[in-house]
């Protein structure tokens, strides 16, 4: 009888572990459009995090498959930002903050003017752009970011440390959300 009870308890434990693993694995960033973010921010202001990418960008795909899948990163972004994916080469006209941005042909491809505005004139992919609650660019961050580095950045802007603390000081004193990130990048 005790052997059967042990097997039953172990089976239930395994099912519970599998369910937790599945829920963590399915958790993802709640990416929304620029238009949706503007509508939502009218009643619930919060910062914006914009992933400016292109379809051909290998480092963009690496961030998507790695950094943007880390459960603690996903949770922090979903809790503190409106997350927007913006294809820098979109040919559709985009309305943002009362202004229209169009596609500009350049060489074999081109770019949308909003990507240029978000990146402060320096197109590079990926670029993560942080905007305040009033749609003003706080800072574009260019290049691939590991989860460890990205965690520091999203908390720096998310908690408004950028208003009072120099980045070097913040980074030096940063205490990671995840103990595994104690090592340096």
Secondary structure as a PSIPRED ss2 file (coil, helix, strand):
# PSIPRED VFORMAT (PSIPRED V4.0)

   1 X C   1.000  0.000  0.000
   2 X H   0.000  1.000  0.000
   3 X H   0.000  1.000  0.000
   4 X H   0.000  1.000  0.000
   5 X H   0.000  1.000  0.000
   6 X H   0.000  1.000  0.000
   7 X H   0.000  1.000  0.000
   8 X H   0.000  1.000  0.000
   9 X H   0.000  1.000  0.000
  10 X H   0.000  1.000  0.000
  11 X H   0.000  1.000  0.000
  12 X H   0.000  1.000  0.000
  13 X H   0.000  1.000  0.000
  14 X H   0.000  1.000  0.000
  15 X H   0.000  1.000  0.000
  16 X H   0.000  1.000  0.000
  17 X H   0.000  1.000  0.000
  18 X H   0.000  1.000  0.000
  19 X H   0.000  1.000  0.000
  20 X H   0.000  1.000  0.000
  21 X H   0.000  1.000  0.000
  22 X H   0.000  1.000  0.000
  23 X H   0.000  1.000  0.000
  24 X H   0.000  1.000  0.000
  25 X H   0.000  1.000  0.000
  26 X H   0.000  1.000  0.000
  27 X C   1.000  0.000  0.000
  28 X C   1.000  0.000  0.000
  29 X C   1.000  0.000  0.000
  30 X C   1.000  0.000  0.000
  31 X E   0.000  0.000  1.000
  32 X E   0.000  0.000  1.000
  33 X C   1.000  0.000  0.000
  34 X H   0.000  1.000  0.000
  35 X H   0.000  1.000  0.000
  36 X H   0.000  1.000  0.000
  37 X H   0.000  1.000  0.000
  38 X H   0.000  1.000  0.000
  39 X H   0.000  1.000  0.000
  40 X H   0.000  1.000  0.000
  41 X H   0.000  1.000  0.000
  42 X H   0.000  1.000  0.000
  43 X H   0.000  1.000  0.000
  44 X C   1.000  0.000  0.000
  45 X C   1.000  0.000  0.000
  46 X C   1.000  0.000  0.000
  47 X E   0.000  0.000  1.000
  48 X E   0.000  0.000  1.000
  49 X E   0.000  0.000  1.000
  50 X E   0.000  0.000  1.000
  51 X E   0.000  0.000  1.000
  52 X E   0.000  0.000  1.000
  53 X E   0.000  0.000  1.000
  54 X C   1.000  0.000  0.000
  55 X C   1.000  0.000  0.000
  56 X C   1.000  0.000  0.000
  57 X C   1.000  0.000  0.000
  58 X H   0.000  1.000  0.000
  59 X H   0.000  1.000  0.000
  60 X H   0.000  1.000  0.000
  61 X H   0.000  1.000  0.000
  62 X H   0.000  1.000  0.000
  63 X H   0.000  1.000  0.000
  64 X H   0.000  1.000  0.000
  65 X H   0.000  1.000  0.000
  66 X C   1.000  0.000  0.000
  67 X H   0.000  1.000  0.000
  68 X H   0.000  1.000  0.000
  69 X H   0.000  1.000  0.000
  70 X C   1.000  0.000  0.000
  71 X H   0.000  1.000  0.000
  72 X H   0.000  1.000  0.000
  73 X H   0.000  1.000  0.000
  74 X H   0.000  1.000  0.000
  75 X H   0.000  1.000  0.000
  76 X H   0.000  1.000  0.000
  77 X H   0.000  1.000  0.000
  78 X H   0.000  1.000  0.000
  79 X H   0.000  1.000  0.000
  80 X H   0.000  1.000  0.000
  81 X E   0.000  0.000  1.000
  82 X E   0.000  0.000  1.000
  83 X E   0.000  0.000  1.000
  84 X E   0.000  0.000  1.000
  85 X E   0.000  0.000  1.000
  86 X E   0.000  0.000  1.000
  87 X E   0.000  0.000  1.000
  88 X C   1.000  0.000  0.000
  89 X C   1.000  0.000  0.000
  90 X C   1.000  0.000  0.000
  91 X C   1.000  0.000  0.000
  92 X C   1.000  0.000  0.000
  93 X C   1.000  0.000  0.000
  94 X E   0.000  0.000  1.000
  95 X E   0.000  0.000  1.000
  96 X E   0.000  0.000  1.000
  97 X C   1.000  0.000  0.000
  98 X C   1.000  0.000  0.000
  99 X E   0.000  0.000  1.000
 100 X E   0.000  0.000  1.000
 101 X E   0.000  0.000  1.000
 102 X C   1.000  0.000  0.000
 103 X E   0.000  0.000  1.000
 104 X E   0.000  0.000  1.000
 105 X E   0.000  0.000  1.000
 106 X E   0.000  0.000  1.000
 107 X C   1.000  0.000  0.000
 108 X C   1.000  0.000  0.000
 109 X E   0.000  0.000  1.000
 110 X E   0.000  0.000  1.000
 111 X E   0.000  0.000  1.000
 112 X E   0.000  0.000  1.000
 113 X H   0.000  1.000  0.000
 114 X H   0.000  1.000  0.000
 115 X H   0.000  1.000  0.000
 116 X H   0.000  1.000  0.000
 117 X H   0.000  1.000  0.000
 118 X H   0.000  1.000  0.000
 119 X C   1.000  0.000  0.000
 120 X C   1.000  0.000  0.000
 121 X C   1.000  0.000  0.000
 122 X C   1.000  0.000  0.000
 123 X C   1.000  0.000  0.000
 124 X C   1.000  0.000  0.000
 125 X C   1.000  0.000  0.000
 126 X C   1.000  0.000  0.000
 127 X E   0.000  0.000  1.000
 128 X E   0.000  0.000  1.000
 129 X E   0.000  0.000  1.000
 130 X E   0.000  0.000  1.000
 131 X E   0.000  0.000  1.000
 132 X C   1.000  0.000  0.000
 133 X C   1.000  0.000  0.000
 134 X C   1.000  0.000  0.000
 135 X C   1.000  0.000  0.000
 136 X C   1.000  0.000  0.000
 137 X E   0.000  0.000  1.000
 138 X E   0.000  0.000  1.000
 139 X E   0.000  0.000  1.000
 140 X E   0.000  0.000  1.000
 141 X E   0.000  0.000  1.000
 142 X E   0.000  0.000  1.000
 143 X C   1.000  0.000  0.000
 144 X C   1.000  0.000  0.000
 145 X C   1.000  0.000  0.000
 146 X C   1.000  0.000  0.000
 147 X H   0.000  1.000  0.000
 148 X H   0.000  1.000  0.000
 149 X H   0.000  1.000  0.000
 150 X H   0.000  1.000  0.000
 151 X H   0.000  1.000  0.000
 152 X H   0.000  1.000  0.000
 153 X H   0.000  1.000  0.000
 154 X H   0.000  1.000  0.000
 155 X H   0.000  1.000  0.000
 156 X H   0.000  1.000  0.000
 157 X H   0.000  1.000  0.000
 158 X H   0.000  1.000  0.000
 159 X C   1.000  0.000  0.000
 160 X C   1.000  0.000  0.000
 161 X H   0.000  1.000  0.000
 162 X H   0.000  1.000  0.000
 163 X H   0.000  1.000  0.000
 164 X C   1.000  0.000  0.000
 165 X C   1.000  0.000  0.000
 166 X C   1.000  0.000  0.000
 167 X H   0.000  1.000  0.000
 168 X H   0.000  1.000  0.000
 169 X H   0.000  1.000  0.000
 170 X H   0.000  1.000  0.000
 171 X H   0.000  1.000  0.000
 172 X H   0.000  1.000  0.000
 173 X H   0.000  1.000  0.000
 174 X C   1.000  0.000  0.000
 175 X C   1.000  0.000  0.000
 176 X C   1.000  0.000  0.000
 177 X C   1.000  0.000  0.000
 178 X C   1.000  0.000  0.000
 179 X H   0.000  1.000  0.000
 180 X H   0.000  1.000  0.000
 181 X H   0.000  1.000  0.000
 182 X H   0.000  1.000  0.000
 183 X C   1.000  0.000  0.000
 184 X C   1.000  0.000  0.000
 185 X C   1.000  0.000  0.000
